[in-house]
Amino acid sequence: MFIANELEKQFETLRTKAKEYIVNNEFIDMFRQEGDAGVNAYTSNDATQYINSLPSNKVEFWMSMTSDRFMNPIFREFYKEKDVVMEERRLGLETQPIQKLVEDFQATAFKAHPYHHSVIGHMSDIKGITRRDVESYFKKYYSPSNLTVAIVGDVKAKEIFEMAETYFGRIPSEPKPEPIRTVEPEQWGERHVIVEAQSQPILLFGYHRPAVTHEDDVALGAIANIVGQGRTSRLHNTLVKEKKIAVQTGGFNGFPGDKFPNLIAFYAVTSPGHTSDECLNLMDIEIEKIRNETISEDELTKFKRTMKKSILDQMKPNAEMAALLTYNEVVQGDWAELFDEIDEIEKLTPEKIKQVANRYLIKKHRTIGEIIPEEKPS
């Protein structure tokens, strides 16, 4: 124990000393000095994305800086950043009842596919990861063979491709990572997971569905919208406005990702004095209605207008247009799919929605997650 404590003290001394040689946020500051109004990055279940919004005359600056970033990565302050990620998990997941539920729900719905895991990972993995692990992962997945770039703005395509060849062509490229082989097997019966937490009861359930590239995706999006999205949705009208057994309801299509077979899901946050069972009973009634009855033309028109407006609005800002293009290329397999989406929405019929509801909204293929209020210690 004494030796361990001494080593830890020496390590902290060296880490403090190392800070003298580090200029914090220098990379981001250089971009901002060149007019970057949108330095950002995020990781989802399907991809990692970096976003920059620079003036069009700074394309070569971006090419130079970004290609060097991938060619000569330096993982400064590795241990400090590891501590930051552990703190993110503690504050963003382990102290949040809903996030606890989502993590256990995800792990229960998927038993084989990587969607089984949350993006941030388990605490033991974060604690145990080494700098060498990070270097190996970066070398495998952050290679030009696995990199997609979209540039939207006042630029000339020929010049962009020439610059890309000059700057990104100099990076040694690893083989494209092998595709995920595991396909989530068929679910043989309804699953149920319970999380005890200091929270009101919360209900979450989801049904297995195919990847976003499947022809049924638009109809599944319509089901999620009509049943669970917004203040005019069926769940909100029934559970919140009429019966008042929930304070919030919702639905989402494509959880926890889109690229591989995933879930269409719905949730309810109960009102004081009410239970998840009450919510589930009424939600099941609404699910059966979407399976057995034809939706109204008004509901379908509302969905189509909402979706088309959303797509067109996202195309207006250059940064969001670039994000859509990379999403369609990486997740859907073809950036041009973006421009076919509105036509697919327009072709949707009430009969198609009913068929798809009967194909996927099956209890045998459903996972239910529930927060049960934790009893306070006496």
C-alpha positions, 0 to 999 in steps of 0.5 A: 500500500505504501509503494502504491501511494508513493507511486501515485504521488510521483505520478501526480507530480509528473502530471502537474509538471507536464501541464507546463508544456501544454497550451489548452484549447490551442487547436480550437482557438486557431480555428476560431481565430480564422472565423470558425463559428461552429467548432463541435464534435459528437459520437453516436451509436453509429458514427463520430462527427466533427463539425467546422463552420469556416469562411469559404476562403479558409478551406485549405486551412481546414484541410491542412489542420484536419489532415494533420490532426489525423496524420499526427494525433497527439493524445495529450492529457490522456489521464485527465481526459479519462477522469473527465469521461468518468465524471461524465458517466457519473453525472450524466448517467449514474445519477440520472434515473432516466439514463439508468433506465435507458442503459438497462433497457438497451442492454436488455433489448439487445443481447448480441449486437453492439447496440447492447452497450451505451456510447460512453461505455462501462465505468470499469472499461473507462478506468482500465483503458490505456493510452495504447488502447486509444492509439490502436483504436484511432489507427484502426477507425480514424484512417482515410479508408473510414473517413467521410467528408462533406463540404457545403458552401461557396466552393468549387468541387474541382479545387476541393478534390485536388486539395483533399488529394494533396492533404488527405492523400498523404496520410497512410491509410489502414484497411477499412475496418471489418464490418460488424458480423453480429446480427441481433437474433430474433427475440423469443418473448417479451422482456422486462427490466426494472430499475429502482431509483428515487424517481416517479414511475417511468415506463419505456417500451420498444419493438425490434425493427429493421435498419433505416435502409429498409423500405418500411422505415418511413412508415415506422417513422409515421407510426412513431409520430402519430402515436407518440410525438408532439402535443397532438399525438394519440398518447399525449391526448389520451394519457396526458390531456384526457386521463391525466395519468401521465405528465409526459409521453413520447415516441421515437423511431430508430433507437439507439441507432439507425445503421443496424436493426434497432427499435421503435419505442414509446414512453410515459412519465406517470402523474403523481398517484398513478402507476406504470401499469395504468399507462401501459394498459392505455398505451397498449390500446393505442398500439392495437388501434394503430394495428387494427384501424386505418389512420385518418387522412388528417393524421397522415397529412400532418406527418407528411408536412412535418417531416418534409418541413423538417428535412427542408429546414435542415438543408438550409444551414450549411453545417446541417446540410453537411451533417445530413450528407455524411449521415446518408453516406455513412449510415444509409450507404449513399449520400444521394438518398437524402434527396429521395426521402421526400418522395418516399414520404409522399408515397406513404399510404394509410394502408402501408402504415397499418401493414407495417404496424402489424409487422413490427408492433408485436408483444413477443418482440417487445422489451419493457423498461420501468423505473420503480420508486426506490424506498427511502432508507428508514 
